[in-house]
């Protein structure tokens, strides 16, 4: 793997990946009119406009460790959700070979990159300031996904990680030999994970895991004509509905927002059985997962967040362990 690519200024990485996107799109039956970078964080996402002015979204998994088998599972689930009333998602687009996952060697990073093309969703991203109405609709959509997908079966050529695993089957950068933390901070995080594992196992002993989105926040939703659509299923896996709910709550700031989301959910189906302590544990677990991501990612802007994010995480862990 070439580390040099990820040491380039972000603008140069985006420029090079835009050129790479042209190569990826050669696998599709389109005449390309324009390619525009719209997001470069965990993955690289491009707005692709073809000759007839139809728009698509191309996702290049530049940072994601997701395998082609994982993406095939994602595609199968999104296709499944197309037939569920009250859920709006983009549509996966097959390449000229009938495949939804296009894998192309990226010389500059030394990686084989998995790519997927989706239909374009109109509207604006909900972002960090969702309205109470939007959160109510998110709760409803989440409940519909949970209700419909509890019996969803993965295709034979696909896999997804288990969210009973403390690191959700991603690489451990907090407690392993790759950790950059000092021994005191590692001990605190290890103690928190011990408690998280015990409580998570207890939740799994009382409920059946199923496919969940696992990353429902304002930047993965669009709002158009008073309707909510959901995208970016790249983090989906086999977990519990309460884990999905906790992840969405993690990104909210006020009790009113929490209430709007939960009331939306309850208008469709009952909340999964859980205690206040369960929810607090899942929220702190989400924070640790994001901390692990910050140590994993090559995104320079996100790496710069580590000192402040680590300090606040350690403070919250002390409160969590003392309760």
C-alpha positions in Angstrom: 0.0 0.0 0.0 1.2 3.5 -0.8 1.1 5.8 2.2 2.1 8.7 0.0 -1.4 9.1 -1.5 -3.0 9.7 2.0 -0.3 12.2 2.8 -1.2 14.4 -0.1 -3.3 17.5 0.5 -7.0 16.6 0.5 -7.6 18.7 -2.6 -5.0 16.6 -4.5 -6.5 13.3 -3.2 -10.0 14.4 -4.4 -8.6 15.5 -7.8 -6.9 12.1 -8.3 -10.0 10.2 -7.2 -12.1 12.2 -9.6 -9.9 11.0 -12.4 -10.1 7.5 -10.9 -14.0 7.8 -11.0 -13.8 8.2 -14.7 -12.0 4.8 -14.9 -14.6 3.2 -12.7 -17.5 4.6 -14.8 -16.1 2.9 -17.9 -17.7 -0.2 -16.6 -21.2 1.4 -17.0 -23.3 1.9 -20.1 -23.3 5.7 -19.8 -21.9 8.6 -21.7 -20.5 10.8 -18.9 -21.2 14.5 -18.9 -19.6 15.5 -15.6 -18.2 14.1 -12.3 -18.3 16.2 -9.2 -16.9 15.4 -5.8 -19.6 15.9 -3.1 -18.1 14.1 -0.1 -14.7 12.9 0.9 -14.6 11.5 4.4 -15.0 7.8 5.2 -15.6 7.2 1.5 -15.4 9.3 -1.6 -18.8 10.1 -3.2 -19.3 11.8 -6.6 -22.3 13.2 -8.3 -22.3 11.8 -11.8 -24.3 13.4 -14.6 -24.7 11.5 -17.9 -25.5 12.7 -21.4 -29.3 12.8 -20.9 -28.8 14.9 -17.7 -29.7 12.0 -15.3 -27.8 12.1 -12.1 -26.2 9.2 -10.1 -24.1 8.9 -6.9 -20.9 7.0 -7.2 -19.3 5.7 -4.0 -15.7 4.7 -3.9 -14.7 2.9 -0.7 -11.3 4.6 -0.3 -11.2 4.3 3.5 -13.8 1.6 4.2 -12.5 -2.0 4.8 -15.8 -3.3 3.5 -15.4 -6.3 1.2 -17.3 -7.0 -2.0 -19.3 -9.6 -0.1 -20.4 -6.9 2.4 -21.5 -4.6 -0.4 -23.4 -7.3 -2.1 -25.3 -7.8 1.2 -25.9 -4.0 1.3 -27.3 -4.1 -2.3 -29.6 -7.1 -1.5 -31.0 -5.3 1.5 -31.6 -2.0 -0.4 -33.4 -3.9 -3.1 -35.5 -5.6 -0.4 -36.4 -2.2 1.1 -37.6 -0.9 -2.3 -40.7 -3.0 -1.7 -41.4 -1.7 1.8 -44.0 1.1 2.0 -42.9 4.2 3.8 -39.1 3.8 3.1 -37.4 5.8 0.4 -33.9 4.7 -0.6 -31.7 5.1 -3.7 -31.6 2.3 -6.3 -28.4 0.3 -6.9 -27.3 0.4 -10.5 -25.6 -2.6 -12.2 -22.6 -2.1 -14.4 -22.4 -3.4 -18.0 -21.5 -6.8 -16.7 -24.6 -7.1 -14.5 -22.6 -6.6 -11.3 -23.5 -4.1 -8.6 -19.9 -4.0 -7.1 -17.2 -2.7 -9.4 -13.7 -3.4 -8.2 -10.8 -1.5 -9.7 -7.1 -1.3 -8.8 -6.1 2.1 -7.6 -2.4 2.5 -8.2 -2.0 5.7 -6.1 -3.1 4.0 -2.9 -2.0 0.5 -3.8 -5.5 -0.8 -3.1 -8.2 -2.6 -4.9 -11.2 -0.3 -4.4 -14.8 -1.5 -4.3 -17.2 1.0 -5.9 -21.0 1.1 -6.2 -23.3 3.4 -8.2 -26.7 4.5 -6.9 -29.6 6.5 -8.4 -29.6 10.1 -7.3 -31.8 11.3 -4.4 -33.3 14.8 -4.8 -33.4 17.2 -1.9 -31.1 18.6 0.8 -29.2 16.6 3.3 -30.9 16.9 6.7 -27.4 17.5 8.3 -26.8 18.4 11.9 -30.0 20.3 12.6 -32.9 18.0 11.9 -36.4 19.3 12.6 -38.7 17.5 15.0 -40.8 16.5 12.0 -37.8 15.0 10.2 -36.8 13.0 13.4 -40.4 11.8 13.8 -40.2 10.5 10.2 -36.8 8.9 10.8 -38.2 7.0 13.8 -41.1 5.8 11.6 -38.7 4.7 8.8 -36.4 2.9 11.2 -39.4 1.1 12.8 -40.5 0.0 9.3 -37.1 -1.2 8.4 -36.8 -3.2 11.7 -40.3 -4.7 11.2 -39.8 -5.7 7.6 -36.2 -6.8 7.8 -36.4 -9.2 10.8 -36.8 -12.1 8.4 -34.5 -10.8 5.7 -32.0 -13.5 4.6 -28.6 -12.7 3.2 -27.8 -14.1 -0.3 -25.2 -16.9 -0.3 -22.5 -14.7 -1.9 -22.7 -12.0 0.8 -21.7 -11.4 4.4 -22.1 -8.8 7.0 -20.4 -8.2 10.4 -22.0 -9.1 13.7 -22.5 -6.1 16.0 -22.3 -8.4 19.0 -18.5 -8.2 18.4 -17.2 -5.3 20.5 -15.5 -3.6 17.5 -18.2 -4.6 15.1 -15.7 -6.8 13.3 -13.5 -3.8 12.4 -9.8 -3.7 13.4 -9.0 -2.7 17.0 -6.9 0.4 17.2 -7.6 1.1 20.8 -6.4 -2.0 22.7 -4.3 -3.9 20.3 -0.6 -3.6 19.5 -1.5 -0.9 17.0 -2.9 1.4 19.8 -1.2 4.8 20.2 -2.8 5.3 23.6 -0.8 5.4 26.9 -1.3 2.5 29.3 -3.6 4.5 31.7 -6.0 5.4 28.9 -5.9 1.9 27.6 -6.8 0.5 31.0 -9.8 2.8 31.2 -11.0 1.9 27.8 -10.4 -1.8 28.5 -12.6 -1.5 31.6 -15.3 0.1 29.7 -15.2 -2.5 27.0 -15.4 -5.3 29.6 -18.7 -3.7 30.9 -20.0 -3.1 27.3 -19.3 -6.7 26.3 -21.1 -8.1 29.3 -24.2 -5.9 28.8 -24.3 -6.4 25.1 -24.2 -10.1 25.5 -27.1 -9.9 27.8 -29.1 -7.9 25.3 -28.3 -10.5 22.6 -29.4 -13.3 24.9 -32.9 -11.8 25.0 -33.4 -10.8 21.4 -32.8 -12.0 17.8 -30.2 -10.1 15.8 -31.2 -8.9 12.3 -29.9 -6.6 9.6 -29.8 -2.9 10.7 -28.5 0.3 9.1 -26.3 1.2 12.0 -25.5 4.8 10.9 -28.8 6.8 10.8 -27.9 10.4 11.2 -28.6 13.7 9.4 -25.9 13.4 6.8 -27.3 10.0 5.7 -30.7 11.4 5.0 -32.3 13.8 2.5 -35.5 15.8 2.7 -37.5 16.5 -0.4 -41.2 17.5 -0.8 -41.8 16.8 2.9 -40.5 13.2 2.5 -37.4 11.6 4.1 -35.1 9.4 2.2 -32.3 7.3 3.7 -29.0 6.4 2.0 -25.4 5.2 2.8 -26.0 1.6 3.9 -22.3 1.0 4.0 -22.2 0.4 7.8 -25.1 -2.0 7.8 -24.6 -5.3 9.7 -26.3 -7.9 11.9 -27.3 -6.4 15.1 -30.2 -5.4 17.4 -32.8 -2.8 16.7 -32.0 -1.1 20.0 -28.4 -0.6 18.7 -29.8 1.1 15.6 -31.9 3.4 17.8 -29.0 4.2 20.1 -26.8 5.1 17.1 -29.4 7.6 15.8 -29.9 9.1 19.3 -26.1 9.5 19.7 -26.2 12.4 17.1 -29.0 14.3 18.7 -28.6 17.2 21.1 -31.8 17.7 23.1 -34.5 15.7 24.9 -37.1 17.1 22.5 -35.2 15.6 19.5 -34.9 12.2 21.3 -38.6 12.3 22.0 -39.5 13.1 18.4 -37.5 10.2 17.1 -38.7 7.7 19.7 -42.4 8.8 19.3 -42.0 8.3 15.5 -40.8 4.8 16.1 -43.5 4.0 18.6 -46.2 5.2 16.2 -45.2 2.2 14.0 -44.1 -0.5 16.5 -43.1 -0.9 20.1 -39.6 0.0 21.2 -37.4 -3.0 21.8 -37.2 -3.9 25.5 -34.3 -2.1 27.1 -33.4 -0.2 30.3 -32.0 3.3 30.7 -28.7 1.7 31.6 -28.7 -0.3 28.3 -29.2 2.9 26.3 -26.4 4.7 28.2 -24.1 1.8 27.5 -24.9 1.7 23.8 -24.3 5.5 23.6 -20.8 5.2 25.2 -20.1 2.2 22.9 -20.9 4.3 19.9 -18.5 7.0 21.0 -15.7 4.4 21.4 -16.4 3.0 17.9 -16.0 6.5 16.5 -12.8 7.0 18.5 -11.5 3.7 17.0 -12.4 5.0 13.6 -10.4 8.2 14.1 -7.3 6.2 14.8 -8.0 3.9 11.8 -8.9 6.5 9.1 -6.5 8.2 6.7 -8.8 11.3 6.5 -6.5 14.1 7.6 -9.4 16.3 8.9 -10.7 13.6 11.0 -7.3 12.7 12.4 -7.0 16.2 13.7 -10.0 15.7 15.9 -8.3 13.0 18.0 -6.9 15.0 21.0 -10.2 16.8 21.8 -12.3 13.7 21.1 -10.1 11.5 23.2 -10.1 13.8 26.2 -13.9 14.0 26.2 -14.3 10.3 25.6 -12.1 9.5 28.7 -14.2 11.9 30.8 -17.4 10.2 29.8 -15.9 6.8 30.4 -15.1 7.7 34.0 -18.7 8.8 34.5 -20.0 5.6 32.9 -17.9 3.3 35.0 -18.7 5.1 38.2 -22.5 4.9 37.7 
